[in-house]
Amino acid sequence: MNVGKDKLIFVTRGTARRGKPHTLNVILPILFILAGVPMSAQTDGGGGGFSQPATPEAEAQWRQEAQMRFSQAAKIQHSRGRPFRVVDNKIYNVQTSLLWSVISGAVYEKDGDVVIVKASFGSFPYIAVKNYTGEAVESRPVSTLAMPAGIYDMDGSPIELYDCGILPTPEQMQQIRDEQDKALALVEQQKAAAQKAAEAKAYALQASAVRWLQSQAASGSASAQCSLGLHYLTGQGCETNQTLAVFWLQKAAAQGDIEASNKLAQIQIP
C-alpha cells in the first residue's frame, strides 16, 4: 500500500490553521446554549463569538471542559440511540466510557475489514478502523465512534488501530438490563437504608426530648406537661399511650395551659 500525495484529503480533526476560527469556537457556544451552560455573550473580537478566560490557566481549563462537553455531545449524537457496543466480548456504554471517542476523517483505503482513515492534522495522520459498518468509499468523509484497539501494520508503518465494536446480542442486552435492574435495586436499598437511619436518628432525638420533659413535667412545669402529653398522644420518642397523654394534658390544663385544654377538647376528654 503506497501513500501518495494526491490522497491528502482535508478533514475537520485537530486544531485550526492560523487566522481561521477553530470549528469548536463555532459549535461549542451552540452546544452550551442547548445544554443550558452559562456563557458570556460578549464577543472576543477574534471571530470566536464568545469571550474566553483571560489567564492561561483559566483558558486551559475552559478549553478542556469545552472539549469534554463537545466530545460527550458528539458521542451521544453518533451512538444514535444505541449506546452499547461489544469489543472482545466486553460491553461498553460508548456515551459514558472515556475509552471511546469520535474518529473523523476521509477514507484513504479499505484493507479487508479494516478502513484506513486519513486525517489532515495530528501526530498520527492515518488511523485504522475495524468493524466499521458504514459506507467506506475512497475520499469520502467518515465519522464514527471507536475505541483504541492496538496497532495496525500499514505497509510496515505502525498506525493506531481503533475498533467500532459490534452491537450486543439479545443475550447481552438482557445481561445489560439485569445489571441495570441490580444497580437500580441497590440505589433503592441505599435510599431505604438512609431513610431508616434518618428516622432512627429523629426518634432518638425525640426520645431524648421525652426524657427531659418527664423530669420537667414532674417538677410542675405546665408547658412541659402539655408537651409530654402530646408526645404520648402521637408516639414521638415514646410508645403511644393515651392514658398518660390525658394524664399530663389534664395536669397542664389544671394550671391554665390553653393548648392542653384545646387538645383535651379535641379528643373529647373532660
Secondary structure, 3 states (H helix, E strand, C coil): CCCCHHHCCCCCCCCCCCCCCCHHHHHHHHHHHHHCCCCCCCCCCCCCCCCCCCCHHHHHHHHHHHHHHHHHHHHHHHHCCCCEEEECCEEEECCCCCCCEEEEEEEEEEECCEEEEECCCCCCCEEEEECCCCCCCCCCEEEEEEEEEEEEEECCEEEEEEECCECCCHHHHHHHHHHHHHHHHHHHHHHHHHHHHHHHHHHHHHHHHHHHHHHHHHCCCHHHHHHHHHHHHHCCCCCCCHHHHHHHHHHHHHCCCHHHHHHHHHCCCC
